[in-house]
């Protein structure tokens, strides 16, 4: 059974990271300031893992369900190709 975003959000950061590693489907990555942000599809929601490059640690895991929040990723060619593959 797939985990819902509410359940995921209640996990500790360490548990969220493990869940993303175990169950997430890596989609794409982008850079924003000092952060390397990796996007994963979790079945019923998306998760972004924010890696702070200057210290090599994960700062947060952000979740969302809205397609509109994919916009920063959709502007890249490789993401467009991935979406065609999924459809």
SEVEX-530575 format. One record per atom (N, C-alpha, C): chain; residue in one letter; x, y, z; atom name. Coordinates in Angstrom, 1 decimal. Layout:
REM residues N
(node "A" "A" (X Y Z) "CA");
...
***
This chain:
REM residues 87
(node "A" "X" (0.8 -1.2 0.0) "N");
(node "A" "X" (0.0 0.0 0.0) "CA");
(node "A" "X" (0.9 1.3 0.0) "C");
(node "A" "X" (0.5 2.2 -0.8) "N");
(node "A" "X" (1.3 3.4 -1.0) "CA");
(node "A" "X" (1.1 4.3 0.3) "C");
(node "A" "X" (2.1 5.0 0.7) "N");
(node "A" "X" (2.1 5.9 1.8) "CA");
(node "A" "X" (1.4 7.2 1.3) "C");
(node "A" "X" (0.6 7.8 2.1) "N");
(node "A" "X" (0.0 9.1 1.8) "CA");
(node "A" "X" (0.9 10.2 2.3) "C");
(node "A" "X" (0.7 11.4 1.7) "N");
(node "A" "X" (1.6 12.5 2.0) "CA");
(node "A" "X" (1.4 12.9 3.5) "C");
(node "A" "X" (0.3 12.8 4.1) "N");
(node "A" "X" (0.1 13.1 5.5) "CA");
(node "A" "X" (0.9 12.2 6.4) "C");
(node "A" "X" (0.9 10.9 6.1) "N");
(node "A" "X" (1.6 9.9 6.8) "CA");
(node "A" "X" (3.1 10.2 6.7) "C");
(node "A" "X" (3.6 10.5 5.5) "N");
(node "A" "X" (5.0 10.8 5.2) "CA");
(node "A" "X" (5.4 12.0 6.0) "C");
(node "A" "X" (4.6 13.0 6.0) "N");
(node "A" "X" (5.0 14.2 6.7) "CA");
(node "A" "X" (5.2 14.1 8.2) "C");
(node "A" "X" (4.6 13.1 8.7) "N");
(node "A" "X" (4.7 12.8 10.2) "CA");
(node "A" "X" (5.9 12.0 10.6) "C");
(node "A" "X" (6.7 11.5 9.6) "N");
(node "A" "X" (7.9 10.8 9.8) "CA");
(node "A" "X" (9.0 11.8 10.2) "C");
(node "A" "X" (10.0 11.3 10.8) "N");
(node "A" "X" (11.2 12.2 11.1) "CA");
(node "A" "X" (12.0 12.3 9.8) "C");
(node "A" "X" (12.9 13.3 9.7) "N");
(node "A" "X" (13.6 13.6 8.5) "CA");
(node "A" "X" (14.4 12.3 8.1) "C");
(node "A" "X" (15.0 11.6 9.0) "N");
(node "A" "X" (15.7 10.4 8.7) "CA");
(node "A" "X" (14.8 9.3 8.1) "C");
(node "A" "X" (13.6 9.2 8.7) "N");
(node "A" "X" (12.7 8.2 8.1) "CA");
(node "A" "X" (12.2 8.6 6.8) "C");
(node "A" "X" (12.0 9.9 6.6) "N");
(node "A" "X" (11.6 10.4 5.2) "CA");
(node "A" "X" (12.6 10.1 4.2) "C");
(node "A" "X" (13.9 10.3 4.5) "N");
(node "A" "X" (15.0 10.1 3.6) "CA");
(node "A" "X" (15.0 8.6 3.2) "C");
(node "A" "X" (14.9 7.7 4.2) "N");
(node "A" "X" (14.9 6.3 4.0) "CA");
(node "A" "X" (13.7 5.9 3.1) "C");
(node "A" "X" (12.6 6.4 3.4) "N");
(node "A" "X" (11.4 6.1 2.6) "CA");
(node "A" "X" (11.5 6.5 1.1) "C");
(node "A" "X" (12.1 7.7 0.9) "N");
(node "A" "X" (12.4 8.2 -0.5) "CA");
(node "A" "X" (13.4 7.2 -1.1) "C");
(node "A" "X" (14.4 6.9 -0.4) "N");
(node "A" "X" (15.4 6.0 -1.0) "CA");
(node "A" "X" (14.8 4.6 -1.4) "C");
(node "A" "X" (14.0 4.1 -0.5) "N");
(node "A" "X" (13.4 2.8 -0.7) "CA");
(node "A" "X" (12.2 2.7 -1.7) "C");
(node "A" "X" (11.4 3.8 -1.7) "N");
(node "A" "X" (10.2 3.7 -2.4) "CA");
(node "A" "X" (10.0 4.7 -3.6) "C");
(node "A" "X" (10.9 5.8 -3.5) "N");
(node "A" "X" (10.7 6.9 -4.5) "CA");
(node "A" "X" (11.3 6.5 -5.8) "C");
(node "A" "X" (10.7 7.1 -6.8) "N");
(node "A" "X" (11.2 7.0 -8.2) "CA");
(node "A" "X" (11.8 8.3 -8.6) "C");
(node "A" "X" (13.2 8.3 -8.7) "N");
(node "A" "X" (13.9 9.5 -9.0) "CA");
(node "A" "X" (13.4 10.1 -10.4) "C");
(node "A" "X" (13.1 11.4 -10.4) "N");
(node "A" "X" (12.7 12.0 -11.7) "CA");
(node "A" "X" (13.7 13.0 -12.3) "C");
(node "A" "X" (14.2 13.9 -11.4) "N");
(node "A" "X" (15.0 14.9 -11.9) "CA");
(node "A" "X" (15.7 15.7 -10.8) "C");
(node "A" "X" (16.6 16.6 -11.1) "N");
(node "A" "X" (17.3 17.4 -10.1) "CA");
(node "A" "X" (17.4 18.8 -10.7) "C");
(node "A" "X" (17.6 19.8 -9.8) "N");
(node "A" "X" (17.8 21.1 -10.1) "CA");
(node "A" "X" (18.7 21.8 -9.1) "C");
(node "A" "X" (19.2 22.9 -9.4) "N");
(node "A" "X" (20.0 23.7 -8.4) "CA");
(node "A" "X" (19.3 25.0 -8.1) "C");
(node "A" "X" (19.3 25.3 -6.8) "N");
(node "A" "X" (18.7 26.6 -6.4) "CA");
(node "A" "X" (19.6 27.1 -5.3) "C");
(node "A" "X" (20.4 28.2 -5.6) "N");
(node "A" "X" (21.3 28.7 -4.6) "CA");
(node "A" "X" (22.4 27.7 -4.2) "C");
(node "A" "X" (22.5 27.4 -2.9) "N");
(node "A" "X" (23.4 26.4 -2.4) "CA");
(node "A" "X" (22.9 25.0 -2.3) "C");
(node "A" "X" (21.6 24.8 -2.9) "N");
(node "A" "X" (21.0 23.5 -2.7) "CA");
(node "A" "X" (20.9 22.8 -4.0) "C");
(node "A" "X" (21.1 21.5 -3.9) "N");
(node "A" "X" (20.9 20.6 -5.0) "CA");
(node "A" "X" (19.6 19.9 -4.6) "C");
(node "A" "X" (18.6 20.0 -5.5) "N");
(node "A" "X" (17.2 19.5 -5.1) "CA");
(node "A" "X" (16.9 18.4 -6.1) "C");
(node "A" "X" (16.6 17.2 -5.5) "N");
(node "A" "X" (16.3 16.0 -6.2) "CA");
(node "A" "X" (14.8 15.8 -6.1) "C");
(node "A" "X" (14.1 15.5 -7.2) "N");
(node "A" "X" (12.7 15.3 -7.2) "CA");
(node "A" "X" (12.4 13.8 -7.3) "C");
(node "A" "X" (11.5 13.3 -6.5) "N");
(node "A" "X" (11.1 11.9 -6.5) "CA");
(node "A" "X" (9.6 11.8 -6.6) "C");
(node "A" "X" (9.1 10.8 -7.3) "N");
(node "A" "X" (7.7 10.5 -7.3) "CA");
(node "A" "X" (7.4 9.4 -6.3) "C");
(node "A" "X" (6.5 9.6 -5.4) "N");
(node "A" "X" (6.2 8.7 -4.3) "CA");
(node "A" "X" (4.9 7.9 -4.5) "C");
(node "A" "X" (4.3 8.0 -5.7) "N");
(node "A" "X" (3.1 7.2 -5.9) "CA");
(node "A" "X" (1.9 8.1 -5.9) "C");
(node "A" "X" (1.7 8.8 -4.7) "N");
(node "A" "X" (0.5 9.7 -4.6) "CA");
(node "A" "X" (0.9 11.1 -4.4) "C");
(node "A" "X" (2.2 11.4 -4.3) "N");
(node "A" "X" (2.8 12.7 -4.1) "CA");
(node "A" "X" (4.2 12.8 -4.6) "C");
(node "A" "X" (4.8 14.0 -4.6) "N");
(node "A" "X" (6.1 14.2 -5.0) "CA");
(node "A" "X" (6.9 14.6 -3.7) "C");
(node "A" "X" (8.2 14.3 -3.7) "N");
(node "A" "X" (9.1 14.7 -2.6) "CA");
(node "A" "X" (10.4 15.3 -3.2) "C");
(node "A" "X" (10.7 16.4 -2.7) "N");
(node "A" "X" (12.0 17.0 -3.0) "CA");
(node "A" "X" (13.0 16.8 -1.9) "C");
(node "A" "X" (14.2 16.4 -2.2) "N");
(node "A" "X" (15.2 16.2 -1.2) "CA");
(node "A" "X" (16.2 17.4 -1.4) "C");
(node "A" "X" (16.3 18.3 -0.4) "N");
(node "A" "X" (17.2 19.4 -0.5) "CA");
(node "A" "X" (18.5 19.2 0.1) "C");
(node "A" "X" (19.6 19.0 -0.7) "N");
(node "A" "X" (20.9 18.8 -0.2) "CA");
(node "A" "X" (21.7 20.1 -0.2) "C");
(node "A" "X" (22.2 20.4 1.0) "N");
(node "A" "X" (23.0 21.7 1.2) "CA");
(node "A" "X" (24.4 21.3 0.7) "C");
(node "A" "X" (24.8 21.8 -0.5) "N");
(node "A" "X" (26.0 21.4 -1.1) "CA");
(node "A" "X" (27.2 21.9 -0.3) "C");
(node "A" "X" (27.2 23.0 0.4) "N");
(node "A" "X" (28.3 23.5 1.1) "CA");
(node "A" "X" (28.7 22.7 2.3) "C");
(node "A" "X" (27.7 22.0 2.8) "N");
(node "A" "X" (28.1 21.2 4.0) "CA");
(node "A" "X" (27.7 19.7 3.8) "C");
(node "A" "X" (27.2 19.3 2.6) "N");
(node "A" "X" (27.0 17.9 2.3) "CA");
(node "A" "X" (25.9 17.2 3.1) "C");
(node "A" "X" (24.9 18.0 3.7) "N");
(node "A" "X" (23.9 17.4 4.5) "CA");
(node "A" "X" (22.5 17.7 3.9) "C");
(node "A" "X" (21.5 16.9 4.2) "N");
(node "A" "X" (20.2 17.1 3.7) "CA");
(node "A" "X" (19.5 18.1 4.7) "C");
(node "A" "X" (19.1 19.2 4.1) "N");
(node "A" "X" (18.4 20.3 4.9) "CA");
(node "A" "X" (17.0 20.0 5.2) "C");
(node "A" "X" (16.3 19.4 4.2) "N");
(node "A" "X" (14.9 19.1 4.3) "CA");
(node "A" "X" (14.4 18.3 3.2) "C");
(node "A" "X" (13.2 17.7 3.5) "N");
(node "A" "X" (12.4 17.0 2.4) "CA");
(node "A" "X" (11.1 17.7 2.3) "C");
(node "A" "X" (10.8 18.2 1.2) "N");
(node "A" "X" (9.5 18.9 0.9) "CA");
(node "A" "X" (8.6 18.1 0.1) "C");
(node "A" "X" (7.3 18.1 0.4) "N");
(node "A" "X" (6.4 17.3 -0.3) "CA");
(node "A" "X" (5.3 18.2 -1.0) "C");
(node "A" "X" (4.8 17.7 -2.1) "N");
(node "A" "X" (3.6 18.4 -2.7) "CA");
(node "A" "X" (2.9 17.5 -3.6) "C");
(node "A" "X" (1.6 17.8 -3.8) "N");
(node "A" "X" (0.8 17.0 -4.7) "CA");
(node "A" "X" (0.3 17.8 -5.9) "C");
(node "A" "X" (0.5 19.1 -6.0) "N");
(node "A" "X" (0.1 19.9 -7.1) "CA");
(node "A" "X" (1.0 19.8 -8.3) "C");
(node "A" "X" (0.4 19.6 -9.4) "N");
(node "A" "X" (1.2 19.6 -10.7) "CA");
(node "A" "X" (1.9 20.9 -10.9) "C");
(node "A" "X" (1.3 22.0 -10.4) "N");
(node "A" "X" (1.9 23.4 -10.6) "CA");
(node "A" "X" (3.2 23.5 -10.0) "C");
(node "A" "X" (3.5 22.8 -9.0) "N");
(node "A" "X" (4.8 22.9 -8.3) "CA");
(node "A" "X" (5.9 22.1 -9.0) "C");
(node "A" "X" (5.5 21.5 -10.1) "N");
(node "A" "X" (6.5 20.8 -11.0) "CA");
(node "A" "X" (7.1 21.8 -12.0) "C");
(node "A" "X" (6.6 23.0 -12.1) "N");
(node "A" "X" (7.0 24.0 -13.1) "CA");
(node "A" "X" (8.5 24.2 -13.2) "C");
(node "A" "X" (9.2 24.3 -12.1) "N");
(node "A" "X" (10.7 24.5 -12.2) "CA");
(node "A" "X" (11.4 23.4 -12.9) "C");
(node "A" "X" (10.8 22.2 -12.8) "N");
(node "A" "X" (11.4 21.0 -13.5) "CA");
(node "A" "X" (10.9 20.9 -15.0) "C");
(node "A" "X" (9.7 21.3 -15.2) "N");
(node "A" "X" (9.1 21.1 -16.6) "CA");
(node "A" "X" (9.8 22.0 -17.6) "C");
(node "A" "X" (10.5 23.0 -17.2) "N");
(node "A" "X" (11.2 23.9 -18.1) "CA");
(node "A" "X" (12.5 23.3 -18.7) "C");
(node "A" "X" (12.8 22.1 -18.3) "N");
(node "A" "X" (14.1 21.5 -18.8) "CA");
(node "A" "X" (13.7 20.4 -19.8) "C");
(node "A" "X" (14.5 20.3 -20.8) "N");
(node "A" "X" (14.3 19.3 -21.8) "CA");
(node "A" "X" (14.2 17.9 -21.3) "C");
(node "A" "X" (15.1 17.5 -20.4) "N");
(node "A" "X" (15.2 16.1 -19.9) "CA");
(node "A" "X" (13.9 15.8 -19.2) "C");
(node "A" "X" (13.3 16.7 -18.5) "N");
(node "A" "X" (12.0 16.4 -17.8) "CA");
(node "A" "X" (10.9 16.3 -18.8) "C");
(node "A" "X" (10.9 17.1 -19.9) "N");
(node "A" "X" (9.9 16.9 -20.9) "CA");
(node "A" "X" (9.9 15.5 -21.5) "C");
(node "A" "X" (11.1 15.0 -21.7) "N");
(node "A" "X" (11.3 13.7 -22.3) "CA");
(node "A" "X" (10.8 12.6 -21.3) "C");
(node "A" "X" (11.0 12.8 -20.0) "N");
(node "A" "X" (10.6 11.9 -19.0) "CA");
(node "A" "X" (9.1 11.8 -18.9) "C");
(node "A" "X" (8.4 13.0 -19.0) "N");
(node "A" "X" (7.0 13.0 -18.9) "CA");
(node "A" "X" (6.4 12.3 -20.1) "C");
(node "A" "X" (7.0 12.4 -21.3) "N");
(node "A" "X" (6.5 11.7 -22.5) "CA");
(node "A" "X" (6.6 10.2 -22.2) "C");
(node "A" "X" (7.6 9.8 -21.6) "N");
(node "A" "X" (7.8 8.4 -21.3) "CA");
(node "A" "X" (6.8 7.9 -20.3) "C");
(node "A" "X" (6.4 8.7 -19.4) "N");
(node "A" "X" (5.4 8.3 -18.3) "CA");
(node "A" "X" (4.0 8.2 -18.9) "C");
(node "A" "X" (3.7 9.0 -19.9) "N");
(node "A" "X" (2.3 9.1 -20.4) "CA");
(node "A" "X" (2.1 8.0 -21.4) "C");
***
